[in-house]
Amino acid sequence: MADPSLLVEWARRADRGPISTIALLDRLVYDNPEPLVALSMLAGATERVRLQTEVLIAPLHRTAVLAKQAATLHVLSGGRFTLGLGIGGREDDYDAVGLDVRRRGRRLDEQLQRLHQTWSGSTGIGPVARPPVLFGGFADAVLDRVGRFGDGFLGAALPPPAMARLFDGARVAWERHGRTGSPRLVVQVNAALGGTADVARAELRRYYGDNPYLDHMLDSVVTTPDAARATIATYRDLGVDEVMFYCWAPDPEQVDRLAEVGAP
């Protein structure tokens, strides 16, 4: 997101394989590209790779419009879109749209009912198409949403033992709500391969500011192919379905380096 003009190049390189998914975060009071608009453009520039929000801050969006936008992107991309949802925590984002940040969890729960009604065709808003839905976050309420409304859980920022507890919580919530099969488990890992670690850490500082977990995030950036392979192996052992390497350096060569790591 440091240079949005490079996103199409990133997407085209990822589409060559074996990268499985490209994803964009959502913020309002920041200079990132708006994710649904940007992913729509990337959908037209690609044929194979999946597209994902990681995560879209749903309470900032008008519910009916979001339902229509997500369904449209899912249909026009040939079913390649996954809607990752969360509530964020930046008060300035909520101030910008006149919402109370303290009500964001309740607002998302209200939105989920309407989203699913729209995707089922009961509201008259089309197209009728439900993209896969992941929920990201750390609280028990997030895990409960996975069981009630979602297809899986997306975890980020924490070390593997803490992530393992969240994954177990998602599985428990899934069973508690009588769901069959198992939730899709996705983990996000900060990465910067090929001598770009300093650039990536500078971007992390710019984005997270005085976040109390900033030092951990800076120290845990994956910077070598061996570390990336070890990270994949660690999370595979925890039953994770997909490891998302979040690249903080804008160099499109990151895609090729990660493709080599992930190649069969």
C-alpha positions in Angstrom: 0.0 0.0 0.0 3.1 2.3 0.2 2.8 2.6 -3.6 -0.7 1.7 -4.9 0.4 2.2 -8.5 2.4 -1.1 -8.2 -0.6 -3.2 -7.1 -1.5 -4.4 -10.7 2.1 -5.6 -11.1 2.0 -7.4 -7.8 -1.3 -9.0 -8.8 0.0 -10.2 -12.2 3.1 -11.7 -10.7 1.0 -13.5 -8.1 -1.3 -14.8 -10.7 1.5 -16.8 -12.3 1.5 -19.1 -9.3 1.9 -20.7 -6.8 0.7 -17.8 -4.7 -2.9 -18.6 -3.7 -4.4 -15.2 -2.6 -3.7 -11.5 -2.7 -5.3 -9.3 0.0 -5.6 -5.7 1.0 -6.4 -4.1 4.4 -9.0 -1.5 5.0 -8.5 1.9 6.7 -10.3 5.2 6.2 -8.1 7.8 7.7 -4.9 6.6 6.0 -3.4 6.7 2.6 -4.1 3.1 1.6 -6.2 2.3 -1.5 -9.9 1.5 -0.8 -9.8 -2.3 -0.8 -13.0 -3.2 -2.7 -12.3 -0.7 -5.5 -8.6 -1.8 -5.7 -9.5 -5.5 -5.7 -12.0 -5.0 -8.4 -9.2 -3.6 -10.6 -6.9 -6.5 -9.6 -9.7 -9.0 -10.5 -9.7 -7.7 -14.0 -5.9 -8.0 -14.2 -5.8 -11.6 -13.1 -7.4 -15.0 -13.9 -6.4 -17.5 -11.2 -5.4 -15.9 -7.9 -8.0 -15.3 -5.2 -8.8 -11.8 -3.9 -9.4 -11.0 -0.2 -10.0 -8.2 2.2 -7.8 -8.6 5.3 -9.8 -7.2 6.9 -12.6 -4.9 5.7 -13.8 -2.7 8.6 -17.5 -3.4 8.1 -19.0 -0.9 10.5 -17.6 2.0 8.5 -19.6 0.8 5.5 -23.3 1.1 4.6 -24.6 -2.4 5.0 -26.8 -2.7 1.9 -24.1 -1.1 -0.3 -21.4 -3.4 1.1 -23.5 -6.5 0.5 -24.0 -5.5 -3.2 -20.4 -4.5 -3.7 -19.1 -7.8 -2.2 -21.6 -9.9 -4.2 -20.7 -8.1 -7.4 -16.9 -8.5 -6.9 -17.5 -12.2 -6.1 -19.5 -12.8 -9.3 -17.4 -10.7 -11.7 -14.2 -12.3 -10.4 -15.5 -15.8 -11.2 -16.0 -16.7 -7.5 -12.5 -15.7 -6.5 -13.4 -13.2 -3.8 -13.3 -13.8 0.0 -14.7 -11.1 2.3 -12.5 -10.8 5.4 -14.4 -8.7 8.1 -13.4 -7.0 11.3 -14.2 -4.0 13.4 -10.8 -2.2 13.6 -9.9 -0.1 16.6 -8.8 3.3 15.3 -11.0 6.0 16.7 -10.2 8.4 13.9 -11.7 6.1 11.3 -15.0 6.1 13.2 -14.9 9.8 13.8 -14.6 10.3 10.1 -18.0 8.7 9.5 -19.7 10.0 12.6 -19.9 6.6 14.4 -19.1 5.7 18.0 -16.1 3.4 18.1 -17.4 1.8 21.3 -20.5 0.4 19.4 -18.5 -1.2 16.6 -19.0 -4.8 17.7 -22.7 -4.4 18.1 -23.0 -2.6 14.8 -21.2 -5.5 13.0 -23.5 -8.0 14.6 -26.5 -6.0 13.3 -24.9 -5.8 9.8 -24.3 -9.5 9.6 -28.0 -10.3 9.6 -28.6 -7.9 6.8 -25.6 -9.0 4.8 -26.8 -12.6 4.8 -30.4 -11.7 4.0 -29.2 -9.8 1.0 -26.9 -12.5 -0.3 -29.8 -15.0 0.1 -32.0 -12.9 -2.1 -34.6 -11.9 0.5 -34.1 -8.1 0.2 -34.4 -7.6 -3.5 -30.9 -6.3 -3.8 -28.8 -8.2 -6.3 -26.7 -9.9 -7.5 -27.6 -12.9 -5.2 -24.2 -14.3 -4.4 -22.6 -15.0 -1.0 -18.7 -14.7 -0.9 -16.9 -16.8 1.6 -16.6 -14.8 4.9 -13.7 -14.8 7.3 -13.5 -12.9 10.6 -10.4 -11.3 12.0 -9.7 -10.2 15.5 -8.8 -11.4 19.0 -11.9 -11.4 21.2 -14.3 -14.2 22.0 -17.0 -12.3 20.2 -15.0 -12.7 17.0 -14.7 -16.4 17.4 -18.4 -16.7 18.0 -19.1 -14.8 14.8 -17.1 -17.5 13.0 -19.5 -20.1 14.3 -22.6 -18.1 13.7 -22.0 -16.4 10.4 -18.6 -17.2 8.9 -16.6 -19.7 6.9 -13.4 -19.2 8.9 -11.0 -17.2 11.1 -8.1 -14.9 10.1 -5.5 -14.4 12.8 -2.6 -11.9 12.8 0.1 -10.2 14.8 0.4 -12.8 17.6 3.1 -15.5 18.1 2.2 -19.1 17.2 1.2 -20.3 20.7 -1.3 -17.4 21.1 -2.6 -18.0 17.6 -3.1 -21.7 18.4 -5.4 -20.7 21.2 -7.5 -18.6 18.9 -7.6 -21.3 16.3 -8.9 -23.7 18.9 -11.5 -21.1 20.0 -12.7 -20.9 16.4 -13.1 -24.6 16.2 -15.0 -24.7 19.5 -17.3 -21.9 18.3 -17.9 -23.8 15.1 -19.0 -26.9 16.9 -21.0 -25.0 19.4 -23.2 -23.6 16.6 -23.7 -27.0 15.1 -21.7 -26.4 12.0 -20.4 -29.3 9.9 -16.9 -29.7 8.7 -14.4 -27.3 10.1 -13.6 -23.5 9.9 -11.0 -22.3 7.4 -8.0 -21.1 9.3 -5.8 -18.3 7.9 -2.9 -16.6 9.5 -1.2 -13.3 8.5 2.6 -13.0 9.0 4.6 -9.8 8.3 7.4 -10.4 5.8 10.1 -8.6 3.9 12.4 -10.8 1.8 15.5 -9.8 -0.1 17.1 -6.9 1.8 13.9 -4.9 2.2 13.6 -5.3 6.0 14.5 -1.7 6.9 11.9 -0.4 4.4 9.3 -2.8 5.8 10.0 -1.8 9.4 9.7 1.9 8.6 6.3 1.2 7.0 5.2 -0.8 10.1 6.2 2.1 12.3 4.3 4.6 10.1 1.2 2.5 10.2 1.1 1.3 13.8 2.5 4.3 15.5 2.5 3.9 19.3 0.8 0.5 19.2 2.0 -1.4 22.4 2.8 -4.5 20.3 4.9 -2.6 17.7 8.3 -4.0 19.0 7.0 -7.5 18.7 5.8 -6.9 15.2 9.1 -5.3 14.2 11.1 -8.2 15.7 8.9 -10.9 14.1 9.1 -9.7 10.5 10.1 -12.7 8.3 13.2 -11.7 6.3 14.7 -14.9 4.8 13.4 -17.8 2.7 14.4 -20.3 5.4 12.4 -18.3 8.0 9.4 -18.2 5.6 9.6 -22.0 5.1 9.8 -22.5 8.9 6.8 -20.3 9.4 4.8 -22.2 6.9 5.8 -25.5 8.6 4.9 -24.2 12.1 1.4 -23.1 11.0 0.8 -26.2 9.0 1.4 -28.2 12.1 -1.3 -26.1 13.8 -3.8 -27.0 11.1 -3.7 -23.7 9.3 -5.1 -23.8 5.8 -3.3 -20.7 4.4 -0.4 -18.5 5.5 -0.7 -14.9 4.2 2.7 -13.1 4.0 1.9 -9.4 4.5 4.6 -7.6 2.6 5.4 -4.1 3.9 8.0 -3.3 1.3 6.6 -2.1 -2.1 9.1 -3.9 -4.3 7.1 -6.3 -6.6 10.1 -8.7 -6.5 8.7 -9.7 -3.1 6.1 -11.8 -5.0 8.7 -13.8 -6.9 10.7 -14.4 -3.8 7.7 -15.7 -1.9 6.6 -17.8 -4.9 9.9 -19.6 -4.7 9.4 -20.2 -1.0 5.9 -21.6 -1.6 6.6 -23.6 -4.7 5.8 -27.3 -4.4 
